[in-house]
Amino acid sequence: MKAVSFLAISLAFVSAIFAAGAYFRVRATHPPGAAGSSGDLDALRARVSKLEGELARSKEQGAPSIGDASHDHGSPPGTGDLADLKRRIDLIERRMGPPRQGPGEGNRATPNPALVEMQKKRLMDATQPERTRAAALGMLRSQGANKADDIVEAGLGLLAAATEPNIKALILRGLRGAENTRVVSPVLALLKGDPDEDVRDEAARTVGEYKAQAEVKSALEVAASQDASAKVKRTASAALGIPEKK
């Protein structure tokens, strides 16, 4: 009898050791924080709180939204789980829709610093073909990075050296939105005297951004009434805010 009891106790002790070993192996492989570190969870909670605040403000301002971000039927709110927080963030962002844009911002993408630096080097590299450099200026414009003095100077230098009308037109488009008065004089010269109507058309569009200047307004008025091209006349009139005649 004693031998049987001793055997049972021994087996129970061995089973307990194996169970403990298995438990610690699982703990070592999948620690409690594996779903996300404390820092990750705190950052995600803060982001959820910020997004919920922005969504609430959008609703107060009458912005359209789809459904209610608080009704996430996929997972109950407030569990603190990393996956749950990510789901909540995704839900809120989808229901908030795209960010609002200010006047004149269009669909401009968020600037990419690496892309801007690469295109800037390409624009500044005098060994590159004119078309490549002009395209680089256009890319900088799309990134909202064509306002710096060195970019404007490089663009104007390229414009002065260009001889092909399509290259000139491409450069003029790249200078649009530069908000730099250095653009005015050389672009006005093209509006007044370039033989190609596409170049004059692009010049009217670009210099139209400076129509508050008396010289620019006067040149646009002349182009709107006297240019040989109907297309340039329409563009100059539009730049002045003159409605098109029907």
BAFI-3210 file (N, C-alpha, C; in Angstrom, 3 decimals, decimal comma, padded with zeros to 6 digits):
// residues 246
n [1|2|3|4|5|6|7|8|9|10|11|12|13|14|15|16|17|18|19|20|21|22|23|24|25|26|27|28|29|30|31|32|33|34|35|36|37|38|39|40|41|42|43|44|45|46|47|48|49|50|51|52|53|54|55|56|57|58|59|60|61|62|63|64|65|66|67|68|69|70|71|72|73|74|75|76|77|78|79|80|81|82|83|84|85|86|87|88|89|90|91|92|93|94|95|96|97|98|99|100|101|102|103|104|105|106|107|108|109|110|111|112|113|114|115|116|117|118|119|120|121|122|123|124|125|126|127|128|129|130|131|132|133|134|135|136|137|138|139|140|141|142|143|144|145|146|147|148|149|150|151|152|153|154|155|156|157|158|159|160|161|162|163|164|165|166|167|168|169|170|171|172|173|174|175|176|177|178|179|180|181|182|183|184|185|186|187|188|189|190|191|192|193|194|195|196|197|198|199|200|201|202|203|204|205|206|207|208|209|210|211|212|213|214|215|216|217|218|219|220|221|222|223|224|225|226|227|228|229|230|231|232|233|234|235|236|237|238|239|240|241|242|243|244|245|246]
n.u [000,835|001,860|003,868|002,416|001,211|003,471|004,409|002,312|002,490|004,996|004,596|002,756|004,331|006,302|004,645|003,813|006,208|006,716|004,487|004,954|007,294|006,368|004,622|006,396|007,896|006,006|005,465|007,938|008,096|005,798|005,463|003,590|003,535|003,720|001,826|002,191|004,321|004,437|004,911|004,113|001,354|000,526|001,085|-000,660|-003,107|-003,137|-003,238|-005,733|-007,377|-006,852|-007,754|-010,457|-011,242|-010,817|-012,674|-015,044|-015,002|-015,198|-017,779|-019,217|-018,764|-020,234|-019,239|-019,357|-019,816|-019,423|-021,541|-021,006|-018,118|-017,838|-019,236|-018,099|-018,528|-016,901|-015,073|-015,092|-014,970|-012,242|-010,740|-008,017|-006,266|-003,678|-004,286|-006,973|-006,891|-005,598|-007,542|-009,579|-008,403|-008,103|-010,804|-011,798|-010,248|-011,041|-013,699|-013,542|-012,645|-010,859|-008,342|-009,238|-008,677|-006,958|-007,634|-006,619|-004,931|-005,472|-004,951|-002,541|000,142|001,477|004,601|007,541|010,502|012,846|012,322|012,081|014,696|016,133|015,022|015,697|018,495|018,657|017,531|019,420|021,650|023,635|024,527|022,526|019,894|017,829|015,063|014,855|015,643|013,674|011,424|012,052|011,780|009,031|008,217|009,118|007,433|004,992|005,381|005,229|007,580|008,838|009,349|011,581|014,389|016,725|015,744|013,931|015,700|017,264|015,306|014,579|017,003|017,216|015,005|015,791|017,802|016,571|015,384|013,499|010,013|008,220|009,715|010,122|007,454|006,998|008,769|007,695|005,277|006,281|007,194|004,952|003,060|005,238|005,434|007,171|008,620|010,670|010,102|008,471|009,500|011,065|009,068|007,011|008,279|008,241|005,494|004,894|006,511|007,234|007,315|005,784|002,558|001,780|003,749|003,336|000,775|001,167|002,825|001,060|-000,657|001,083|002,223|-000,078|-000,551|000,532|-000,954|-001,685|000,275|000,852|002,173|002,012|-000,762|-001,385|000,002|-001,362|-003,877|-003,361|-002,625|-005,028|-006,637|-005,267|-003,565|-002,390|-003,331|-006,273|-006,481|-004,549|-005,620|-007,967|-006,870|-005,430|-007,531|-008,978|-007,100|-007,235|-009,683|-011,838|-014,941|-015,616|-016,752|-019,893]
n.v [-001,209|001,240|001,421|001,802|004,277|005,871|005,658|006,905|009,486|010,171|010,088|012,166|014,313|014,352|014,903|017,438|018,830|018,606|019,998|022,551|023,156|023,227|025,400|027,580|027,484|028,248|030,826|031,987|031,893|033,257|036,000|038,087|040,678|040,388|041,028|043,652|046,229|048,135|050,788|050,892|050,374|052,559|054,651|054,051|054,214|056,944|057,934|056,964|058,435|061,041|060,917|060,337|062,702|064,515|063,516|064,024|066,819|067,303|066,416|068,272|070,518|070,004|068,272|065,647|062,256|058,706|056,674|055,845|056,170|055,066|052,776|050,006|047,038|044,914|044,534|044,890|048,152|049,589|047,453|047,448|045,876|045,372|044,714|045,366|048,142|048,971|048,247|049,988|052,465|052,246|052,103|054,613|056,388|055,697|056,445|059,140|060,144|061,800|064,300|067,735|070,346|073,375|076,520|076,358|074,225|071,842|068,478|067,952|065,951|064,760|066,161|064,444|064,042|062,685|062,319|064,979|065,929|064,361|065,179|067,847|067,768|066,742|068,796|070,798|069,815|070,500|068,869|067,221|066,445|069,068|068,558|066,611|068,055|070,017|068,446|067,600|069,996|070,270|068,094|068,942|071,083|069,705|068,639|070,811|072,189|074,179|076,793|077,877|080,124|079,197|077,134|078,475|080,216|078,356|077,267|079,518|080,045|077,776|078,177|080,456|079,406|077,516|076,446|075,028|075,090|073,342|072,586|075,019|075,579|073,521|074,185|076,641|075,784|074,423|076,502|077,623|078,707|079,331|081,636|083,826|086,821|087,100|085,662|087,151|089,166|087,709|085,942|087,606|088,717|086,559|086,235|088,554|088,427|085,851|083,651|081,326|080,049|078,306|078,620|081,309|081,049|079,411|081,165|083,263|081,999|081,442|083,963|085,213|084,769|086,878|089,120|091,279|093,113|096,105|096,182|093,556|093,174|095,014|093,906|091,498|092,423|093,525|091,190|089,798|091,205|091,669|089,598|087,291|084,728|082,941|081,224|082,147|084,640|083,881|082,639|084,738|086,486|084,932|084,841|087,427|087,429|087,891|087,056|084,454|085,146|084,189]
n.w [000,000|000,899|-000,995|-003,322|-002,827|-002,638|-005,272|-006,667|-005,659|-006,610|-009,390|-009,636|-008,854|-010,879|-013,084|-012,403|-012,621|-015,388|-016,348|-015,333|-016,702|-019,336|-019,149|-018,643|-020,961|-022,870|-021,918|-022,383|-025,138|-026,002|-024,648|-022,320|-023,321|-026,049|-027,915|-028,331|-027,333|-024,252|-024,846|-027,550|-027,320|-025,762|-027,536|-029,640|-028,304|-027,756|-030,352|-031,201|-029,477|-030,377|-033,060|-032,643|-031,462|-033,577|-035,390|-034,032|-034,008|-036,739|-037,236|-035,731|-037,270|-039,427|-041,349|-043,749|-042,842|-042,578|-041,038|-037,555|-035,770|-033,314|-033,260|-033,661|-034,812|-035,165|-033,115|-029,591|-028,080|-026,237|-025,251|-025,073|-026,412|-028,841|-031,551|-031,579|-031,130|-033,466|-035,333|-034,596|-035,161|-037,944|-038,696|-037,839|-039,384|-041,968|-041,894|-041,426|-043,825|-046,603|-045,756|-045,227|-047,621|-048,210|-049,981|-053,364|-052,986|-054,207|-055,261|-054,117|-053,160|-050,007|-049,272|-050,282|-048,858|-049,773|-052,493|-053,293|-052,846|-054,660|-057,145|-057,084|-057,275|-059,830|-061,349|-060,920|-062,149|-064,697|-066,717|-067,434|-069,811|-071,228|-071,185|-069,189|-066,941|-066,933|-066,472|-063,914|-062,519|-062,748|-061,186|-058,702|-058,357|-058,100|-055,633|-054,067|-053,780|-055,207|-054,578|-053,361|-053,517|-054,847|-056,411|-058,068|-059,395|-060,778|-062,443|-063,972|-065,226|-066,798|-068,406|-069,847|-071,410|-072,961|-076,162|-077,601|-078,121|-076,733|-074,523|-073,250|-072,557|-070,753|-068,688|-067,898|-066,810|-064,644|-063,082|-062,125|-059,362|-057,825|-056,371|-056,404|-057,125|-058,931|-061,105|-062,756|-064,711|-066,829|-067,706|-068,528|-070,739|-072,494|-072,841|-074,217|-076,511|-077,563|-080,353|-080,431|-079,890|-077,853|-075,931|-075,239|-074,241|-071,946|-070,594|-070,040|-068,254|-066,117|-065,380|-064,721|-062,084|-060,794|-061,179|-059,677|-059,849|-061,583|-064,066|-064,952|-065,116|-067,123|-069,333|-069,619|-070,287|-072,805|-074,180|-073,997|-075,676|-078,057|-078,888|-081,366|-081,236|-080,539|-078,433|-076,597|-076,062|-074,696|-072,424|-071,230|-070,683|-068,858|-066,802|-065,928|-064,875|-066,446|-067,697|-070,058|-073,320|-074,616]
ca.u [000,000|002,780|004,587|001,502|001,070|004,731|004,455|001,337|003,040|006,122|004,045|002,157|005,436|006,887|003,673|003,847|007,440|006,496|003,502|005,625|008,221|005,586|004,119|007,461|008,269|005,001|005,680|009,154|007,841|004,745|005,341|002,349|003,625|004,008|000,861|002,617|004,982|003,687|005,042|003,274|-000,042|000,283|001,078|-001,887|-004,230|-003,099|-003,686|-007,177|-007,995|-006,729|-008,632|-011,840|-011,482|-010,937|-013,942|-016,107|-014,984|-015,711|-019,236|-019,736|-018,657|-021,125|-018,540|-020,016|-019,105|-020,169|-021,776|-020,453|-016,878|-017,881|-019,928|-017,252|-019,096|-015,899|-014,401|-015,602|-014,011|-011,662|-010,121|-006,591|-005,478|-003,023|-005,053|-008,219|-006,571|-005,338|-008,827|-010,310|-007,758|-008,464|-012,215|-011,979|-009,643|-011,880|-014,956|-013,245|-012,435|-009,606|-008,223|-009,679|-007,596|-007,164|-007,779|-005,460|-004,057|-005,744|-004,713|-001,103|000,531|002,385|005,957|008,443|011,828|013,823|011,998|012,412|016,149|016,571|014,630|016,477|019,813|018,483|017,325|020,654|022,725|023,686|024,861|021,294|019,158|016,890|013,750|014,952|015,678|012,349|010,534|012,401|011,135|007,614|008,054|009,279|006,179|003,954|005,672|005,186|008,969|009,417|009,295|012,882|015,094|017,659|014,945|013,416|016,832|017,623|014,252|014,680|018,194|016,863|014,071|016,544|018,646|015,759|015,022|012,329|008,777|007,611|010,525|009,779|006,127|007,145|009,420|006,728|004,338|007,004|007,372|003,666|002,933|006,503|005,212|008,464|008,516|011,727|009,505|007,655|010,129|011,326|007,841|006,336|008,962|007,746|004,099|004,853|007,263|007,597|006,545|004,951|001,354|001,733|004,627|002,643|-000,363|001,683|003,332|-000,098|-001,138|002,045|002,355|-001,372|-000,520|001,087|-001,737|-001,811|001,258|000,297|002,818|001,452|-002,154|-001,385|000,422|-002,452|-004,947|-002,938|-002,718|-006,437|-007,322|-004,502|-002,728|-002,808|-003,925|-007,518|-006,235|-003,840|-006,590|-008,850|-006,095|-005,147|-008,806|-009,273|-006,166|-007,725|-011,001|-012,871|-015,708|-015,548|-017,945|-020,593]
ca.v [000,000|002,384|001,486|002,371|005,708|006,549|005,711|007,909|010,811|010,406|010,401|013,498|015,281|014,423|015,587|018,869|019,392|018,738|021,066|023,834|023,386|023,621|026,757|028,568|027,529|029,070|032,205|032,494|032,037|034,251|036,806|038,841|041,896|040,088|041,693|045,032|046,738|049,159|052,036|050,797|050,497|053,943|055,497|053,779|054,789|058,394|058,204|056,751|059,572|062,209|060,734|060,455|064,132|065,142|063,080|064,748|068,208|067,297|066,297|069,551|071,485|069,599|067,489|064,359|061,065|057,474|055,932|056,344|055,428|054,388|051,504|049,026|045,731|043,878|044,281|045,814|049,192|049,682|046,238|047,685|044,965|046,053|044,512|046,125|049,558|049,183|048,187|051,215|053,543|052,074|052,425|056,062|057,071|055,468|057,187|060,571|060,513|062,501|065,563|068,922|071,078|074,807|077,026|076,243|073,101|070,760|067,131|067,834|064,918|065,155|066,183|063,328|064,668|061,981|062,628|066,390|066,072|063,734|066,032|069,085|067,473|066,557|070,129|071,586|069,165|071,073|067,828|066,508|067,051|070,113|067,976|065,945|069,096|070,644|067,487|067,637|071,194|069,943|067,217|069,780|071,827|068,791|068,413|072,093|072,503|075,024|078,181|078,337|080,983|078,457|076,378|079,454|080,667|077,270|077,175|080,661|079,838|076,756|078,810|081,362|078,636|076,615|076,930|074,295|075,597|072,434|072,628|076,287|075,435|072,638|074,962|077,635|075,083|074,108|077,731|078,074|078,493|079,607|082,783|084,513|087,903|086,987|084,994|088,065|089,815|086,820|085,337|088,664|088,840|085,479|086,540|089,661|088,306|084,534|083,357|080,121|080,354|077,481|079,265|082,511|080,583|079,011|082,374|083,991|081,276|081,563|085,349|085,621|084,683|088,138|090,164|092,439|094,097|096,900|095,795|092,260|093,385|095,696|092,952|090,536|093,127|093,608|089,839|089,420|091,918|091,831|088,460|086,658|083,420|082,970|080,489|083,041|085,652|083,289|082,411|086,050|086,982|084,137|085,267|088,727|087,234|088,326|085,869|084,159|085,519|083,032]
ca.w [000,000|000,953|-002,269|-004,308|-002,513|-002,996|-006,724|-007,102|-005,326|-007,520|-010,704|-009,558|-008,790|-012,214|-013,941|-012,050|-013,196|-016,835|-016,565|-015,080|-017,806|-020,511|-018,912|-018,808|-022,380|-023,536|-021,499|-023,023|-026,576|-026,204|-023,447|-022,275|-024,119|-027,446|-028,777|-028,517|-026,139|-023,539|-025,602|-028,742|-026,921|-025,349|-028,732|-030,376|-027,552|-027,962|-031,720|-031,216|-028,807|-031,256|-034,209|-032,208|-031,269|-034,896|-035,974|-033,341|-034,484|-038,116|-037,166|-035,243|-038,352|-040,506|-042,365|-043,961|-042,377|-042,845|-039,829|-036,303|-035,518|-032,020|-033,429|-034,330|-034,476|-035,323|-031,856|-028,584|-027,777|-024,906|-024,745|-024,836|-027,231|-029,963|-032,780|-031,446|-031,315|-034,888|-036,029|-034,300|-035,922|-039,352|-038,828|-037,705|-040,523|-043,141|-041,764|-041,492|-045,216|-046,861|-045,050|-045,951|-048,250|-048,310|-051,348|-054,243|-052,679|-055,147|-054,756|-053,915|-052,217|-048,944|-049,814|-050,008|-048,804|-050,608|-053,880|-053,508|-052,946|-055,910|-058,266|-056,997|-057,844|-061,285|-061,922|-060,812|-062,898|-066,052|-067,698|-067,796|-070,923|-070,820|-070,877|-067,894|-065,917|-066,900|-065,812|-062,491|-061,979|-062,626|-060,026|-057,511|-058,205|-057,605|-054,226|-053,374|-053,440|-056,257|-054,124|-052,863|-054,472|-055,697|-057,384|-059,033|-060,208|-061,693|-063,440|-064,878|-066,052|-067,780|-069,343|-070,714|-072,327|-073,783|-077,497|-078,097|-077,514|-075,760|-073,308|-072,599|-071,960|-069,599|-067,624|-067,417|-065,919|-063,406|-062,299|-061,603|-057,920|-057,144|-055,472|-056,377|-058,113|-059,938|-062,266|-063,547|-065,867|-067,972|-068,216|-069,282|-072,033|-073,358|-073,163|-075,180|-077,749|-078,088|-081,574|-080,311|-079,112|-076,637|-074,953|-074,765|-073,444|-070,631|-069,947|-069,514|-067,071|-065,026|-064,924|-064,188|-060,624|-060,286|-061,850|-058,792|-060,307|-062,690|-065,321|-065,349|-065,506|-068,418|-070,369|-069,814|-071,005|-074,200|-074,748|-074,069|-076,762|-079,292|-079,287|-082,629|-080,946|-079,761|-077,194|-075,677|-075,644|-073,681|-071,204|-070,630|-070,132|-067,664|-065,749|-065,446|-064,279|-067,394|-068,131|-071,493|-074,074|-075,182]
c.u [000,861|003,519|003,717|001,357|002,311|004,848|003,521|001,872|004,165|005,626|003,443|003,234|006,073|005,955|003,679|005,072|007,269|005,534|004,144|006,586|007,496|005,085|005,196|007,972|007,292|005,193|006,890|008,928|006,840|004,574|004,089|002,375|003,822|003,052|001,252|003,226|004,119|003,732|004,168|001,806|-000,370|000,187|-000,212|-003,106|-004,305|-003,612|-005,185|-007,887|-007,984|-007,697|-010,101|-012,210|-011,674|-012,258|-015,101|-016,178|-015,528|-017,231|-019,864|-019,745|-019,503|-020,454|-019,224|-019,176|-020,000|-020,329|-021,169|-019,248|-016,913|-018,557|-019,085|-017,725|-018,079|-015,183|-014,884|-014,568|-013,450|-011,009|-008,656|-005,699|-004,917|-003,829|-006,346|-007,977|-006,324|-006,629|-009,616|-009,729|-008,157|-009,911|-012,436|-011,442|-010,474|-013,148|-014,742|-013,089|-011,138|-009,553|-008,710|-008,481|-007,960|-007,270|-006,494|-004,575|-004,276|-005,535|-003,236|-000,789|001,396|003,809|006,789|009,863|012,863|013,600|012,367|013,914|016,678|016,245|015,382|017,868|019,728|018,301|018,631|021,796|022,710|024,046|023,625|020,627|018,137|015,533|013,757|014,919|014,317|011,337|010,788|011,763|009,636|007,332|008,184|008,015|005,083|004,134|005,609|006,564|009,630|009,453|010,646|013,618|016,019|016,926|014,432|014,539|017,239|016,582|014,313|015,907|017,942|015,933|014,809|017,357|017,837|015,399|013,773|011,066|008,188|008,399|010,227|008,433|006,185|007,773|008,456|005,700|005,003|007,199|006,051|003,564|004,198|006,385|006,507|008,451|009,633|011,199|008,928|008,335|010,385|010,058|007,012|006,949|008,477|006,300|004,018|005,490|007,597|006,719|005,590|003,747|001,259|002,613|003,942|001,457|000,086|002,217|002,183|-000,635|-000,218|002,111|001,026|-001,440|-000,018|000,311|-001,979|-000,810|000,720|000,872|002,241|000,016|-002,243|-001,029|-000,666|-003,607|-004,623|-003,082|-004,168|-007,144|-006,589|-003,689|-003,295|-003,525|-005,185|-007,328|-005,547|-004,778|-007,496|-008,115|-005,805|-006,408|-009,163|-008,376|-006,603|-009,088|-012,134|-013,636|-015,658|-016,870|-018,567|-021,238]
c.v [001,245|002,556|002,129|003,865|006,471|006,709|006,796|009,314|011,163|010,808|011,803|014,572|015,476|015,169|017,086|019,539|019,618|019,886|022,429|024,171|023,856|025,046|027,800|028,631|028,393|030,536|032,807|032,756|033,142|035,065|037,649|040,072|041,645|040,782|043,124|045,547|047,800|050,477|052,047|051,023|051,923|054,858|055,309|054,332|056,296|058,745|058,014|057,950|060,807|062,104|060,865|061,922|064,855|064,770|063,828|066,193|068,308|067,226|067,606|070,602|071,094|068,799|066,151|063,224|059,870|056,725|056,601|055,517|054,692|053,030|050,553|047,653|044,619|043,549|045,289|046,865|049,064|048,428|046,441|046,781|045,700|045,918|045,310|047,603|049,862|049,152|049,473|052,393|053,464|052,486|053,931|056,784|056,893|056,311|058,695|061,027|061,269|063,812|066,714|069,686|072,548|075,230|076,868|075,053|071,934|069,409|066,899|066,808|065,504|065,087|064,988|063,876|064,006|062,290|064,074|066,567|065,495|064,625|067,361|068,887|067,351|067,909|070,915|071,030|069,628|070,042|067,044|067,193|068,077|069,532|067,292|066,965|069,798|069,739|067,467|068,856|070,960|069,045|068,006|070,601|070,937|068,483|069,708|072,590|073,393|076,505|078,738|079,121|080,194|077,633|077,323|079,928|079,604|077,138|078,307|080,558|078,827|077,333|079,712|080,614|077,782|077,259|076,241|074,778|074,664|072,383|073,912|076,176|074,577|073,377|075,983|076,994|074,774|075,308|078,240|077,754|078,784|080,759|083,576|085,560|087,877|086,361|086,013|088,557|088,862|086,191|086,369|088,819|087,770|085,733|087,585|089,325|086,927|084,201|082,172|080,396|079,517|078,073|080,505|082,130|080,199|080,221|083,174|083,323|081,514|082,983|085,876|085,549|085,977|089,330|091,383|093,520|094,792|096,467|094,487|092,428|094,029|094,743|091,929|091,178|093,244|092,244|089,427|090,071|091,876|090,612|087,790|085,330|083,571|082,260|081,376|084,134|085,116|083,115|083,722|086,629|086,248|084,548|086,574|088,600|087,713|087,101|085,703|084,506|084,283|083,396]
c.w [000,000|-000,363|-003,342|-004,095|-002,925|-004,515|-007,258|-006,854|-006,285|-008,903|-010,717|-009,557|-010,156|-013,163|-013,680|-012,649|-014,692|-017,139|-016,371|-016,214|-019,053|-020,367|-019,161|-020,245|-023,167|-023,194|-022,206|-024,504|-026,858|-024,929|-023,488|-023,135|-025,583|-028,390|-029,055|-027,245|-025,497|-024,294|-026,838|-028,394|-026,514|-026,557|-029,521|-029,647|-027,758|-029,353|-031,848|-030,621|-029,697|-032,431|-033,824|-031,982|-032,583|-035,558|-035,345|-033,818|-035,909|-038,130|-036,708|-036,346|-039,559|-041,590|-042,519|-043,432|-042,598|-041,536|-038,622|-035,946|-034,206|-032,123|-034,249|-033,927|-034,596|-034,034|-030,839|-028,247|-026,383|-024,405|-024,443|-025,643|-028,439|-031,244|-032,747|-031,674|-032,782|-035,694|-035,818|-035,082|-037,388|-039,597|-038,799|-038,927|-041,778|-043,076|-041,752|-042,929|-045,371|-046,105|-045,900|-046,483|-048,330|-049,756|-052,134|-053,975|-053,623|-054,503|-054,499|-052,836|-051,122|-049,466|-049,361|-050,018|-049,700|-052,083|-054,209|-053,697|-054,251|-057,116|-058,254|-057,595|-059,362|-061,975|-061,965|-061,669|-064,357|-067,117|-068,141|-068,994|-070,407|-070,423|-069,514|-066,768|-065,795|-066,207|-064,306|-061,820|-061,794|-061,434|-058,728|-057,273|-057,619|-056,131|-053,407|-053,007|-054,484|-055,869|-053,677|-053,945|-055,396|-056,754|-058,477|-059,955|-061,221|-062,804|-064,455|-065,781|-067,150|-068,845|-070,334|-071,757|-073,299|-075,120|-078,048|-077,389|-076,457|-074,453|-072,534|-071,879|-070,707|-068,422|-067,035|-066,483|-064,587|-062,508|-061,710|-060,118|-057,153|-056,151|-055,287|-057,493|-059,147|-061,228|-063,255|-064,821|-067,036|-068,548|-068,993|-070,670|-072,999|-073,766|-074,272|-076,536|-078,267|-079,298|-081,445|-079,404|-077,835|-075,545|-074,384|-073,874|-072,030|-069,869|-069,335|-068,248|-065,875|-064,483|-064,375|-062,675|-059,987|-060,847|-060,960|-059,162|-061,562|-064,033|-065,852|-065,842|-066,889|-069,553|-070,646|-070,575|-072,495|-074,874|-074,944|-075,244|-078,099|-079,727|-080,540|-082,411|-080,096|-078,420|-076,165|-075,175|-074,531|-072,358|-070,485|-069,998|-068,849|-066,499|-065,126|-064,765|-065,164|-067,875|-069,643|-072,163|-074,702|-076,507]
res [m|k|a|v|s|f|l|a|i|s|l|a|f|v|s|a|i|f|a|a|g|a|y|f|r|v|r|a|t|h|p|p|g|a|a|g|s|s|g|d|l|d|a|l|r|a|r|v|s|k|l|e|g|e|l|a|r|s|k|e|q|g|a|p|s|i|g|d|a|s|h|d|h|g|s|p|p|g|t|g|d|l|a|d|l|k|r|r|i|d|l|i|e|r|r|m|g|p|p|r|q|g|p|g|e|g|n|r|a|t|p|n|p|a|l|v|e|m|q|k|k|r|l|m|d|a|t|q|p|e|r|t|r|a|a|a|l|g|m|l|r|s|q|g|a|n|k|a|d|d|i|v|e|a|g|l|g|l|l|a|a|a|t|e|p|n|i|k|a|l|i|l|r|g|l|r|g|a|e|n|t|r|v|v|s|p|v|l|a|l|l|k|g|d|p|d|e|d|v|r|d|e|a|a|r|t|v|g|e|y|k|a|q|a|e|v|k|s|a|l|e|v|a|a|s|q|d|a|s|a|k|v|k|r|t|a|s|a|a|l|g|i|p|e|k|k]
***
